[in-house]
């Protein structure tokens, strides 16, 4: 029986490299979409996709989420603060992903999405000094602030983490039986 358990643990795959690949995919998709928008849409303008609901725009966001701090009297301090904060978040999420991402879960995928989104926006802040936002949504009279692929990945990742906290994954039958075998 011991041989079966050891061979099973050798064949189980570490999900961390796949999760890092998800983060890289988010970064690449984010960069490509921002480059396409910056190349084809003049800053401050947009293309109507669904009238009164959805536009693809080209907005330069010098602030944080939802353009907070964009009108600060000290834009350099805001930019530096956001870059430092983004670096700290990136390091923290990388640590959490590496520590808890050995197996697939809603939380591990959430960490991967947040990591990719954080790096995508960090690149913009550090290199361009602003974040390119281009997705504009209206629901009735409500206007959602413009956002991008990185922002979307961060939000979906946060929802997955929240879902994992509210409804944690139950131990699978195979891992429960392994515990019983070890205890016997």
N, C-alpha and C positions, 0 to 999 in steps of 0.2 A: 504494500500500500504506500509505503514511503516513496518508492520509485515513481509511482503515479503522481504524487503531489509534487515532487521535484521536477519531473518532466513537464508537468503542466505549468509550473512557475517559470520554467525556461522558455516555454513557447508563448507565454503571454507577452504581448507587445507593450512597450512603453509608449503612451500616447503623447508624451511631451513634444517629440519632434513633429508629429502631425499637427499638434496645437500651435507650435511655432510657425508651421507652414500656413495655417489659417491666418495668423497675425501678419505674416509676410503678404499673403493674398490681399488682405484688407489694405495694407500700406500701398501695394502696387495699384490696386483698383482706385484708391483715393488719389494717388498721384496722377494716374492717367486721366481720371475724370476732371481733376482740377486743371490740368494742362489743356485738355480739349476745351473746357469752358473759357479759360484765359485766352486761348488762341482764336476762338470763334465767336465769342460774345464780348462786346465792348463793356468795360467796367461801368456799373451803374444801370445797365439795361438788362433786358430779358426777352425770352421767347415764350409765348403763351402755348402751353401744351393742352390744358383743359381750361377753357374760359371760366374765370371767377373761382377756380379751384387750385390749379397748379401751373407754375411757371418755372423755367430754367433761367436763372439770373446769373449775374456776375457781381458779387458783392465782396469787398475787401474789409474783413473784420479785424480791426486792430485791438479789440477787447477780448474778453473771455466769452464763455457761453452766452448766447443771446445778446451779444455785443455789450455785455456789462463792462464798465470801465473804459469803453471806447472813447468817450469824451473827457477823459481824465486830463487834468492840468499838467500831469507828468507822464506822457505816453512812454517815455523810455523806461521809467521805473515800472510801469504796468507790464511792458513787454518783457523786461528782465524777470520780474516776479512770475509771470506766466511761464516763461521758459524754465525757470528753476522749479516751479511747481510741477510742470509737465515732466521734467527729468526725474523728480522724486517719485511721482506717480508711476512712471515707466519702470523705474528700478523696483519699486514695491510690487507692482503687478508681475514683473518678471520673476521676482522671488516667489510670489504666491503661485504663479503658474508652474514654476519648476518644482515647488514643494508639493502641491496638490494635484498637479496635472498628470500624474503617472497613469491614471485611468480616465476613461471618458466619463464625463458627467456634465450636467447643465452648467455647473460652476466652472469646470475647467474650460469649456468652450466659451463661457462668458469672460473669463480671464484673457483668453486668446483674442477675442474681439475687442476688449477694452485696450489691450496692449497694442494691437494694430492701429486702432483709432487714436490712441494717445501719441504714438510715434508719428502718425500721419499729420496731426495738427502741430506737434512739436517741430517737425521739419519746417512747416510753413512759418511758424513764429520765429524760429532761429534763423532761417535763411532769407525769407521774404519780408519779415517784420510784420506780417499780417496773415490771417487765415482766409483762404478762398472759400466762400460759401456760395452755393448755387441752386439749392432746392428751396423753392418758395411755395408754401401751402396756405390756402385760404379755406376756412370752413365757415360758411355763412358770412357773418361780419367779422369773424375772428381771423387774424393774420398771424400765423406761426412764424417766428423769426427764421430767416434763411439758415440753412444748415448744409452739411456735405456728407460724403460717404463715411469719413472718420467719425463724425458726430453720430451718425446712424449706428455704426458698429458699437460705439461706446454705450449708446442707449439700449440696444438689443442685448449687449453683454451684461449691463446692469440688471435688466429684466430677468435674464437667465440666472444671475446670482441671487436675485430676490426670490425667484421661483424655487431655487435649490434650498434657500433658507426656510421658506414657508412649507414646501413639500420635499423634504430630503429624500434622496433615493434610498429605498430599502435595500438591505443586504440581499444579494442574490442567493439563490438556493445552493449554488455550487460553492460560494465562499462560506456559507453557513455550514455546509456539510464538511468543508475542510477544517473549520474550527472544531467541529465535533470529533473528527478523526484525530486531530492533534491532541485534543484533550483526553482521548481514550488511551 
